[in-house]
Amino acid sequence: MSEPHVLIVIPALNEARHIDGVLTFAAAFAARVNGLVVVADGGSLDATCDIVRRRAAADPLIRLIDNPGRLQSAGVNLAVERFGDGDGAEWLLRLDAHSDYPADYGDVLLAEAQRTGADSVVVTMHAEGQGFLQQVIAEAQNSRLGNGGSAHRLAGGGAWVDHGHHALMRIDAFRAVGGYDARFSHNEDAELDHRLTAAGHRIWLTGRTRLTYFPRARLGSLIRQYFNFGRGRARNLQKNGTRPAARQAVVAMLAPAATLVVLAPFGAVFALPLLLWLLACLAGGVMIALQTGRPRGLVAGLVAGTMHMAWSAGFWREWLSRKPAAERTPA
C-alpha cells in the first residue's frame, strides 16, 4: 500500500528562534510520505521568512505563503485551500512553530489513524522552558492546577475524546465541516472539534507520542495569551450554544469574585474571595514543588493562579460584549 500523502502546515508569526528546527523535522517527514510543507506566515517582523525562504530554495518540498488574515486559523485554511488538492493529499498535519517534535511523530500519528480509523488524531503536550521564569511557567502549565486536568495536557494511554491538541486530520473531514473559523484567534481548535464530533467524526487522543511546547517567557505575554484563551472559549460557547464544562465554570468565576475586594471597606467578607485565591495559589505552589522536587514550584502556583485569573477576565470581557444572535456573522 502506498504511503498517504500529507499536507504539513505550519502557521507562524515571529518564530525565527524555532522555525528552522521545526522545518528540519517537517521536511524529513514530508520526504518519506510524498508530502508538502507549507509555512503560512502572518506578517513576521523578525527573520522567520528569511529562514523559510532559504530552506525553500534548497528543498522543493517547502513553501512559504503570506497569510493576510494573520491568525493561525486563517493560515491553515489558506494552505488547505491552495494545496489540499495537490497530489491527492489525504491528511493534514498541523505543526506549531513554537514546539519541538520527536523524529517519529508523524509516523506514529499516521499509524494511529490507520489502526483506529480516526478522522483526527490529537496529542498531549509537555511544556519546557529555558531560564527561571519560562521554566516556572512550564511547570505551572504541566501541573493539574495549571491545566485543569485537560486531557491533551496529561500523558496517558489512548482514548476517544471530544477535543485535544491538533495534530493529524483527514482533509476531507476538515473540509466537510468548513475548516477553522478564521475569526478565532484562540480556541479555534476546540471550536472545530465541536463541529467535527457533531458531524459524526471521531477524535483519537494518542498516548504513543507527544510534542514539546515552549511557553511564553514573559509574564505579560502569558497573561495576554490566557486572556485571549478565555475570550476564545466564550466565543466558542456563544457560537455553538453550549455550556462550559464544570472546571471552566469554576475558573470563569475567579475574576468576578476577586473584584468584590473593592467593596472591602464596607465589610471584610468582600475580601475573602481574593484571599482564598491567594491561599489556593500558595497551596498549589507547595504541591507543584513537592511533585517536581524543585523549589521554584512554589512560584509556579502563583503563575498558575494568574493564568486562571487572566482566562476568567478574558472570558467575561468577551461574554459581556457579545452581540445578539441576529447580529452575529456566520462562519
SEDOPA-651454 format. One line per 4 residues: number of its first residue (from 1); their letters; for each residue x, y, z of N, C-alpha, C. Coordinates in steps of 0.1 Angstrom, whole numbers, plus 5000, padded with zeros to 4 digits. Atoms other than C-alpha are relative to their C-alpha. Example, Ala and Ser with C-alpha at 12.3 -4.5 7.8 and 13.67 -1.06 7.14 Angstrom:
<sites>
1) AS) 5009 4988 5000 5123 4955 5078 5009 5012 5000 ~ 4991 4989 5000 5137 4989 5071 4992 5011 5008;
</sites>
This chain:
<sites>
1) MSEP) 5009 4988 5000 5000 5000 5000 5009 5012 5000 ~ 4992 4988 5001 5014 5034 4991 4998 5009 5012 ~ 5001 4991 4988 5021 5060 5018 4989 5010 4997 ~ 5010 4989 5002 4993 5085 5024 5007 5013 4998;
5) HVLI) 4994 4987 5002 5000 5120 5011 4996 5009 5011 ~ 5002 4991 4989 5003 5146 5038 5003 5014 4997 ~ 4997 4986 5001 5000 5183 5037 5003 5005 5014 ~ 4995 4996 4987 5021 5197 5066 4999 5016 5000;
9) VIPA) 5002 4986 4999 5010 5232 5076 5006 5006 5013 ~ 4994 4993 4988 5030 5255 5100 4996 5014 5000 ~ 5003 4985 4999 5013 5288 5108 5010 5006 5009 ~ 4989 4994 4993 5039 5312 5120 4999 5015 5001;
13) LNEA) 4999 4985 4998 5044 5347 5134 5012 5002 5009 ~ 4988 4996 4993 5079 5359 5145 5005 4987 5008 ~ 4995 5012 4994 5092 5324 5151 5014 4996 4995 ~ 4987 5002 5005 5128 5329 5140 5008 4990 5009;
17) RHID) 4992 5007 4991 5141 5312 5171 4997 4985 4998 ~ 5003 5014 5000 5123 5279 5165 4997 4994 4986 ~ 5006 5004 5013 5112 5277 5128 5010 4990 4993 ~ 4991 5008 5007 5144 5261 5115 5000 4986 5004;
21) GVLT) 5001 5014 4994 5142 5231 5138 4987 4993 4996 ~ 5012 5005 5004 5106 5226 5130 5000 4996 4985 ~ 4999 5003 5014 5113 5227 5093 5008 4988 4997 ~ 4992 5012 5002 5140 5201 5096 4992 4987 5003;
25) FAAA) 5008 5011 4997 5116 5177 5112 4990 4998 4989 ~ 5011 5001 5009 5088 5185 5088 5005 4996 4986 ~ 4995 5004 5014 5109 5182 5056 5004 4986 5000 ~ 4996 5014 4999 5123 5149 5067 4987 4991 4999;
29) FAAR) 5012 5008 5000 5088 5135 5073 4993 5001 4986 ~ 5007 4999 5013 5074 5150 5040 5007 4992 4990 ~ 4993 5008 5010 5101 5133 5021 4997 4985 5000 ~ 5004 5014 4998 5090 5099 5035 4986 4997 4995;
33) VNGL) 5014 5002 5003 5053 5104 5027 4995 5008 4988 ~ 5004 4992 5012 5054 5124 4994 4992 5012 5004 ~ 5007 4989 4995 5043 5153 5014 5005 5014 4996 ~ 4996 4986 5003 5045 5191 5012 4999 5008 5013;
37) VVVA) 5000 4992 4988 5054 5216 5039 4997 5014 4996 ~ 5004 4986 5003 5037 5250 5038 5000 5008 5013 ~ 4999 4990 4989 5046 5278 5062 4991 5012 4997 ~ 5010 4989 5003 5017 5303 5064 5004 5011 5010;
41) DGGS) 4995 4989 4991 5033 5335 5078 4990 5011 5001 ~ 5010 4990 4997 5011 5360 5094 5005 5014 5001 ~ 4994 4987 4999 5034 5390 5090 5011 5002 5009 ~ 4988 5000 4991 5066 5382 5108 5009 5012 4998;
45) LDAT) 4991 4988 5001 5088 5412 5116 5015 4996 5003 ~ 4987 5005 4997 5118 5390 5126 5006 4993 4987 ~ 4994 5007 5011 5139 5367 5104 4993 4987 4995 ~ 5008 5013 5003 5112 5339 5101 5000 4998 4985;
49) CDIV) 5002 5002 5015 5105 5345 5064 5013 4998 4993 ~ 4987 5002 5006 5142 5348 5055 5005 4985 5002 ~ 4995 5014 4997 5149 5314 5072 4992 4990 4991 ~ 5009 5010 5008 5119 5297 5054 5004 5001 4985;
53) RRRA) 4996 4999 5014 5129 5312 5020 5014 4993 4997 ~ 4987 5007 5002 5165 5299 5025 4998 4985 4999 ~ 5002 5014 5000 5152 5265 5033 4992 4995 4988 ~ 5008 5003 5012 5127 5265 5004 5008 5000 4988;
57) AADP) 4991 5000 5011 5154 5274 4980 5008 4987 4998 ~ 4993 5013 5000 5172 5242 4989 4992 4988 5000 ~ 5009 5011 4999 5142 5220 4993 4987 5003 4993 ~ 5012 4997 5007 5113 5219 4968 4987 4995 5008;
61) LIRL) 5011 5004 4992 5091 5203 4995 4995 5011 5010 ~ 5003 4989 4990 5090 5236 5015 4995 5012 4992 ~ 5006 4988 5006 5068 5265 5005 4997 5011 5011 ~ 5003 4989 4991 5062 5299 5021 4988 5008 4994;
65) IDNP) 5011 4992 5005 5029 5317 5017 4996 5011 5010 ~ 5004 4989 4991 5016 5350 5031 4986 4998 5005 ~ 5013 5002 4994 4987 5348 5055 4995 5014 5004 ~ 5005 4986 4997 4969 5382 5053 4991 5000 5012;
69) GRLQ) 5009 5001 4989 4945 5370 5079 5007 5000 5014 ~ 4991 5000 4988 4974 5368 5104 4998 4989 5010 ~ 5003 5010 4990 4956 5343 5126 5004 4986 4995 ~ 4996 5014 5003 4967 5306 5128 4988 4994 4992;
73) SAGV) 5011 5007 5006 4932 5295 5119 4999 5004 4985 ~ 5001 4995 5014 4932 5317 5087 5012 4994 4992 ~ 4988 5006 5007 4967 5304 5078 4998 4986 4996 ~ 5002 5015 5003 4958 5267 5080 4989 4999 4989;
77) NLAV) 5010 5001 5010 4926 5273 5060 5005 5004 4986 ~ 4995 4995 5012 4945 5292 5033 5009 4989 4994 ~ 4991 5011 5005 4972 5264 5030 4992 4988 4994 ~ 5008 5011 5004 4945 5237 5027 4993 5004 4987;
81) ERFG) 5007 4995 5012 4926 5258 5001 5010 5000 4988 ~ 4990 4999 5012 4958 5263 4979 5006 4986 4997 ~ 4992 5012 5002 4975 5229 4984 4993 4987 5004 ~ 5007 5012 4995 4949 5205 4998 4996 4990 4989;
85) DGDG) 5003 5009 5012 4941 5191 4963 5012 4994 4993 ~ 4988 5003 5007 4977 5188 4952 5004 4985 5003 ~ 4994 5014 4998 4990 5152 4946 4991 4991 5008 ~ 5009 5009 4993 4959 5137 4962 5003 5000 5015;
89) AEWL) 4997 4999 4986 4967 5150 4997 4988 4994 5008 ~ 5011 5006 4992 4947 5129 5022 5000 5005 5014 ~ 4999 4997 4986 4960 5141 5055 5005 5014 5002 ~ 4995 4987 4995 4965 5175 5072 5008 4998 5013;
93) LRLD) 4992 5000 4988 4993 5177 5097 5003 5014 5004 ~ 4998 4987 4995 4993 5209 5117 5011 5000 5010 ~ 4989 4999 4991 5025 5218 5134 5001 5014 5006 ~ 4998 4987 4993 5032 5246 5159 5014 5004 4999;
97) AHSD) 4986 4996 5001 5063 5266 5152 5007 5002 5013 ~ 4995 4997 4987 5067 5272 5189 5002 4987 5008 ~ 4999 5013 4993 5073 5235 5196 5011 4991 4994 ~ 4990 5010 5004 5096 5205 5192 4994 4987 4999;
101) YPAD) 5007 5013 5003 5087 5171 5178 5010 4989 4999 ~ 4992 5012 5002 5102 5136 5181 5001 4996 4986 ~ 4998 5003 5014 5116 5122 5149 4989 4991 4994 ~ 5011 5009 5005 5088 5096 5146 4986 5005 5002;
105) YGDV) 5013 4994 4996 5060 5120 5155 4989 4997 4989 ~ 5010 5001 5011 5043 5120 5120 4997 4985 4997 ~ 5002 5014 5003 5048 5082 5115 4991 4994 5011 ~ 5008 5006 4989 5032 5074 5149 4985 5005 4998;
109) LLAE) 5014 4995 5002 5002 5097 5141 4993 4993 4988 ~ 5006 5007 5011 4996 5080 5107 4997 4986 5004 ~ 5003 5013 4995 4999 5046 5123 4988 4999 5009 ~ 5012 5000 4991 4974 5055 5150 4987 5003 4992;
113) AQRT) 5012 4998 5008 4950 5069 5124 4995 4988 4992 ~ 5003 5012 5008 4952 5038 5103 4995 4988 5009 ~ 5004 5011 4990 4949 5015 5134 4986 5002 5005 ~ 5013 4997 4993 4919 5033 5149 4989 5004 4991;
117) GADS) 5010 4995 5009 4901 5046 5118 4996 5014 5004 ~ 5003 4987 4995 4901 5080 5135 5000 5010 4988 ~ 5000 4989 5010 4893 5111 5114 5010 5011 5005 ~ 4991 4991 4995 4915 5132 5137 5008 4993 5012;
121) VVVT) 4991 5005 4989 4945 5122 5159 5006 5012 5007 ~ 4995 4989 4992 4953 5146 5187 5010 4995 5010 ~ 4989 5004 4992 4982 5146 5211 5000 5008 5013 ~ 4997 4992 4988 4993 5156 5246 5012 5009 4997;
125) MHAE) 4989 4990 5001 5018 5184 5251 5007 5001 5013 ~ 4992 4998 4988 5046 5189 5276 5008 5012 4999 ~ 4993 4987 5001 5059 5224 5283 5014 4999 5006 ~ 4986 4999 4995 5096 5230 5287 5005 5014 4998;
129) GQGF) 4995 4986 5001 5114 5263 5294 5015 5001 5002 ~ 4986 4996 4998 5148 5279 5294 5000 5013 5009 ~ 5000 4988 4991 5157 5304 5322 4989 4998 5010 ~ 5008 5003 4988 5140 5306 5355 4985 5002 4997;
133) LQQV) 5014 4997 5001 5107 5323 5346 4993 4991 4990 ~ 5006 5009 5010 5100 5302 5315 4998 4986 5006 ~ 5001 5014 4994 5107 5270 5335 4989 5000 5010 ~ 5011 4999 4990 5083 5282 5362 4987 4999 4993;
137) IAEA) 5013 5000 5008 5056 5289 5336 4998 4986 4994 ~ 5001 5014 5005 5063 5254 5321 4995 4991 5011 ~ 5005 5009 4990 5058 5237 5354 4986 5003 5004 ~ 5014 4996 4997 5026 5257 5360 4991 4993 4990;
141) QNSR) 5008 5006 5010 5013 5245 5327 4999 4985 5000 ~ 5000 5015 5000 5023 5209 5332 4992 4995 5012 ~ 5006 5004 4988 5006 5208 5366 4984 4999 4998 ~ 5015 5001 5000 4969 5198 5372 4994 5014 5004;
145) LGNG) 5005 4987 4996 4965 5232 5389 4999 5009 4988 ~ 4999 4991 5011 4976 5250 5358 4991 4996 4988 ~ 5008 5004 5012 4959 5228 5331 4986 4995 5003 ~ 5013 5004 4996 4928 5219 5350 4996 4986 4996;
149) GSAH) 5002 5014 5003 4932 5182 5341 4996 4998 4985 ~ 5003 5002 5014 4928 5188 5303 5006 4988 4995 ~ 4995 5013 5005 4932 5155 5285 5013 5002 4992 ~ 4988 4999 5009 4957 5169 5260 5012 5006 5007;
153) RLAG) 4988 4995 4992 4979 5183 5288 5005 4989 5009 ~ 4996 5011 4991 4982 5149 5306 5004 4988 4992 ~ 4995 5012 5007 5003 5120 5294 4991 4988 5005 ~ 5008 5011 4997 4984 5087 5293 4998 4991 4988;
157) GGAW) 5003 5009 5011 4971 5059 5271 4990 5006 4991 ~ 5009 4995 5010 4950 5064 5240 4985 5000 5005 ~ 5014 4999 4996 4913 5074 5243 4993 5008 4989 ~ 5009 4992 5008 4884 5087 5222 4996 5012 5008;
161) VDHG) 5003 4987 4993 4879 5124 5231 4992 5009 4992 ~ 5007 4990 5007 4859 5154 5222 5009 5011 4995 ~ 4990 4989 5003 4890 5177 5220 5014 4996 5004 ~ 4986 5002 4997 4927 5176 5220 5009 5010 4992;
165) HHAL) 4991 4992 5008 4958 5194 5207 5001 4995 4986 ~ 5001 5005 5014 4955 5193 5169 5013 4996 4995 ~ 4988 5006 5007 4980 5172 5150 4996 4995 4986 ~ 5003 5006 5013 4967 5149 5122 4985 5000 4998;
169) MRID) 5015 5000 5003 4933 5152 5105 4998 4997 4985 ~ 5004 5002 5014 4917 5139 5073 4996 5013 4994 ~ 5003 4988 5007 4915 5167 5048 4985 5000 4997 ~ 5015 5000 5004 4880 5156 5037 4991 5003 5012;
173) AFRA) 5007 4997 4988 4868 5158 5073 5001 5015 5003 ~ 4997 4986 4997 4884 5192 5078 4991 5009 4991 ~ 5008 4992 5010 4867 5205 5046 4985 4998 5002 ~ 5014 5003 4999 4834 5188 5053 4993 5009 5011;
177) VGGY) 5006 4992 4990 4828 5209 5084 5004 5015 4999 ~ 4997 4986 5003 4842 5241 5069 5013 5005 5005 ~ 4987 4995 4995 4877 5242 5083 4999 5008 5013 ~ 5000 4992 4988 4887 5265 5111 4991 5013 4998;
181) DARF) 5007 4987 5000 4865 5296 5119 5011 5010 5001 ~ 4989 4991 5001 4890 5322 5107 4999 5013 5009 ~ 5002 4988 4991 4876 5348 5132 5006 4997 5013 ~ 4995 5004 4987 4890 5328 5161 5016 5002 5001;
185) SHNE) 4985 4999 4998 4925 5339 5173 5004 4989 5010 ~ 4997 5011 4990 4923 5313 5202 4988 4991 5001 ~ 5011 5010 4998 4903 5282 5209 4994 4995 4987 ~ 5006 5005 5013 4898 5276 5172 5000 4985 4998;
189) DAEL) 4999 5015 5001 4909 5240 5176 4988 4993 5008 ~ 5011 5006 4993 4882 5233 5203 4987 5003 4992 ~ 5012 4996 5007 4856 5251 5182 4998 4990 4988 ~ 5000 5010 5011 4865 5229 5152 4996 4986 5004;
193) DHRL) 5003 5013 4995 4864 5198 5173 4985 4998 5003 ~ 5014 5001 4997 4829 5206 5184 4992 4997 4987 ~ 5007 5002 5013 4818 5207 5147 5003 4986 4995 ~ 4997 5013 5005 4837 5176 5139 4992 4989 5007;
197) TAAG) 5008 5010 4993 4821 5155 5166 4986 5001 4998 ~ 5014 4999 5003 4787 5169 5159 4997 4994 4987 ~ 5002 5006 5013 4791 5157 5123 5003 4985 5000 ~ 4998 5015 4999 4800 5122 5135 5014 4996 4998;
201) HRIW) 4985 5003 5001 4838 5124 5130 5006 4996 5014 ~ 4994 5004 4988 4859 5107 5156 5014 5005 5003 ~ 4987 4994 4996 4889 5121 5175 5007 4991 5010 ~ 4992 5010 4991 4916 5098 5190 5011 5008 5006;
205) LTGR) 4988 4994 4992 4940 5111 5217 5010 4989 5001 ~ 4990 5011 5000 4971 5090 5212 5009 5002 5013 ~ 4990 5000 4989 4994 5081 5241 5014 4996 4996 ~ 4987 5005 5005 5022 5070 5219 5010 5011 4996;
209) TRLT) 4991 4989 5003 5037 5104 5211 4995 5013 5006 ~ 5004 4987 4995 5036 5140 5222 5009 5010 4995 ~ 4991 4990 5004 5051 5173 5214 5005 5008 5012 ~ 4994 4992 4989 5073 5196 5235 4996 5015 4996;
213) YFPR) 5005 4986 5002 5058 5231 5238 5009 5010 5008 ~ 4992 4990 4993 5079 5262 5246 4990 5012 5004 ~ 5010 4990 4996 5056 5285 5266 5006 5014 5000 ~ 4996 4986 4999 5057 5323 5269 5011 5002 5010;
217) ARLG) 4989 4998 4990 5089 5335 5286 4998 5013 5008 ~ 5003 4988 4992 5074 5367 5300 4986 5000 5005 ~ 5013 5001 4994 5046 5371 5324 4989 5008 4993 ~ 5010 4992 5008 5029 5399 5304 4995 4993 4988;
221) SLIR) 5004 5008 5012 5028 5377 5273 4991 4989 5004 ~ 5008 5012 4995 5015 5348 5293 4986 5005 5004 ~ 5013 4994 4996 4987 5370 5308 4991 5003 4987 ~ 5007 4997 5012 4977 5382 5273 4995 4987 4993;
225) QYFN) 5004 5012 5006 4977 5347 5260 4988 4994 5006 ~ 5011 5007 4993 4954 5333 5287 4987 5009 5000 ~ 5011 4991 5001 4932 5364 5285 4993 4997 4986 ~ 5006 5003 5013 4927 5356 5248 4994 4986 4999;
229) FGRG) 5005 5013 4999 4922 5319 5256 4986 5001 5006 ~ 5013 4998 4994 4893 5330 5278 4990 5006 4991 ~ 5009 4994 5010 4878 5352 5251 4996 4989 4989 ~ 5003 5010 5010 4881 5323 5226 4990 4990 5005;
233) RARN) 5009 5010 4995 4863 5299 5249 4986 5006 5001 ~ 5013 4994 5000 4835 5324 5254 4993 5001 4986 ~ 5005 4999 5013 4831 5329 5217 4996 4986 4995 ~ 5003 5014 5004 4831 5291 5212 4986 4997 5006;
237) LQKN) 5012 5003 4993 4803 5287 5237 4988 5008 4994 ~ 5010 4992 5006 4783 5316 5222 4996 4995 4986 ~ 5002 5004 5014 4787 5304 5186 4992 4987 4999 ~ 5006 5013 5001 4777 5268 5193 4989 4998 5010;
241) GTRP) 5011 5002 4991 4751 5274 5220 5003 4989 5011 ~ 4997 5010 4990 4769 5252 5245 5004 5006 5014 ~ 4997 4995 4987 4777 5254 5282 5014 4996 5004 ~ 4987 5003 4996 4811 5255 5298 5001 4987 5009;
245) AARQ) 4998 5012 4991 4825 5223 5315 5001 5005 5014 ~ 5000 4996 4986 4824 5223 5353 5013 5008 5004 ~ 4987 4994 4996 4861 5231 5356 5001 5014 4994 ~ 5000 4987 5007 4857 5260 5331 4991 5010 5007;
249) AVVA) 5010 4991 4993 4827 5274 5350 5006 5005 5013 ~ 4994 4996 4988 4847 5274 5382 5011 5011 4998 ~ 4990 4990 5004 4876 5293 5366 4994 5013 4996 ~ 5006 4988 5005 4853 5317 5350 4995 5009 5011;
253) MLAP) 5004 4992 4989 4841 5329 5384 5011 5007 5008 ~ 4989 4994 4992 4875 5339 5396 5000 5015 4999 ~ 4999 4986 5001 4876 5374 5382 4989 5008 5006 ~ 5011 4993 4994 4841 5385 5392 5001 4999 5016;
257) AATL) 4999 5001 4986 4847 5371 5427 5011 5008 5006 ~ 4989 4992 4995 4881 5388 5431 4997 5015 5000 ~ 5004 4985 5000 4866 5422 5421 4992 5004 5011 ~ 5007 4996 4988 4845 5421 5452 5008 5007 5010;
261) VVLA) 4991 4994 4991 4876 5432 5470 4998 5016 5001 ~ 5002 4986 5000 4867 5468 5460 4989 5004 5010 ~ 5010 4998 4990 4838 5465 5485 5005 4997 5014 ~ 4995 5004 4987 4861 5455 5513 4998 5011 5011;
265) PFGA) 5002 4990 4990 4858 5489 5530 4986 4999 5007 ~ 5013 5002 4994 4821 5480 5536 4998 4987 5008 ~ 5000 5013 4993 4829 5446 5550 5011 4991 4996 ~ 4988 5008 5003 4859 5423 5553 4996 4988 4992;
269) VFAL) 5004 5012 5008 4839 5394 5538 5002 5002 4985 ~ 4999 4998 5014 4842 5410 5504 5015 4998 4995 ~ 4986 5003 5004 4880 5405 5505 5003 4985 5000 ~ 4998 5014 4998 4875 5368 5512 5003 4992 4987;
273) PLLL) 4997 5008 5012 4874 5355 5476 5015 5002 4995 ~ 4986 4998 5004 4907 5372 5467 5010 4993 5009 ~ 4991 5007 4990 4923 5359 5499 5000 4985 4998 ~ 5001 5014 5003 4911 5324 5491 5008 4996 4987;
277) WLLA) 4992 5002 5012 4926 5327 5456 5015 5000 5003 ~ 4985 5000 4996 4960 5337 5471 5004 4988 5007 ~ 4996 5012 4993 4959 5308 5495 5000 4988 4991 ~ 5000 5011 5009 4950 5284 5467 5013 5000 4991;
281) CLAG) 4987 4999 5008 4980 5297 5447 5012 4995 5008 ~ 4989 5005 4991 5003 5291 5477 4999 4985 5002 ~ 5001 5014 4998 4989 5257 5483 5004 4992 4988 ~ 4996 5006 5013 4992 5248 5446 5015 5000 4998;
285) GVMI) 4985 4999 5002 5028 5260 5446 5007 4990 5009 ~ 4994 5010 4992 5036 5237 5475 4998 4986 4994 ~ 5003 5013 5006 5020 5208 5457 5009 4998 4988 ~ 4992 5001 5012 5039 5215 5425 5015 4998 5004;
289) ALQT) 4986 5001 4995 5072 5219 5444 5003 4986 5005 ~ 4999 5014 4995 5066 5185 5461 5000 4990 4989 ~ 5001 5009 5011 5057 5168 5429 5012 5000 4991 ~ 4989 4999 5009 5086 5181 5409 5014 4999 5007;
293) GRPR) 4987 5000 4993 5112 5182 5437 5008 5013 4998 ~ 4993 4987 5003 5121 5218 5427 4994 5011 5008 ~ 5006 4989 4992 5116 5248 5450 4993 5011 4991 ~ 5006 4990 5009 5107 5270 5420 4985 4997 4998;
297) GLVA) 5014 5004 5001 5074 5251 5420 4991 5009 5009 ~ 5008 4991 4992 5063 5274 5448 4995 5012 4992 ~ 5004 4988 5009 5063 5303 5423 4990 4995 4990 ~ 5008 5005 5011 5046 5281 5397 4985 5000 5005;
301) GLVA) 5013 4999 4996 5015 5280 5419 4993 5014 4998 ~ 5005 4986 5002 5011 5318 5417 4999 5003 4985 ~ 5002 4998 5014 5017 5317 5380 4988 4993 4994 ~ 5012 5008 5004 4990 5290 5375 4988 5008 5004;
305) GTMH) 5012 4992 4996 4966 5312 5395 4998 5012 4991 ~ 5000 4988 5008 4975 5342 5374 4994 4996 4986 ~ 5005 5005 5013 4968 5322 5342 4985 4998 5001 ~ 5015 5002 4999 4933 5313 5355 4993 5013 5001;
309) MAWS) 5006 4987 4998 4926 5348 5366 4999 5008 4986 ~ 5001 4993 5013 4935 5362 5331 4990 4993 4991 ~ 5010 5008 5008 4914 5334 5315 4986 5005 5003 ~ 5014 4996 4995 4884 5344 5336 4997 5015 4995;
313) AGFW) 5002 4987 5004 4889 5381 5328 4997 5001 4985 ~ 5002 5000 5014 4891 5374 5291 4986 4994 4996 ~ 5013 5006 5002 4860 5351 5293 4989 5010 5001 ~ 5010 4991 4997 4839 5378 5308 5001 5012 4991;
317) REWL) 4998 4989 5010 4853 5405 5285 4993 4997 4987 ~ 5007 5004 5013 4840 5385 5255 4985 4998 5003 ~ 5014 5003 4998 4808 5373 5271 4991 5012 5002 ~ 5008 4988 4998 4796 5407 5282 4999 5009 4988;
321) SRKP) 5000 4992 5012 4804 5422 5248 4994 4993 4988 ~ 5006 5008 5011 4786 5395 5228 4989 5008 4993 ~ 5011 4995 5007 4762 5405 5201 4988 4991 5000 ~ 5012 5009 5001 4726 5393 5199 5002 4991 4988;
325) AAER) 4999 5010 5010 4723 5362 5178 4997 5005 4986 ~ 5004 4995 5014 4707 5380 5149 5010 5009 4994 ~ 4990 4991 5005 4737 5403 5146 5013 4993 4997 ~ 4987 5007 5001 4764 5377 5146 5002 4996 4985;
329) TPA) 4996 5004 5013 4783 5370 5114 5002 4985 4999 ~ 4998 5015 5000 4780 5333 5104 5014 4997 4995 ~ 4986 5004 5005 4813 5314 5098 5000 4998 4986;
</sites>
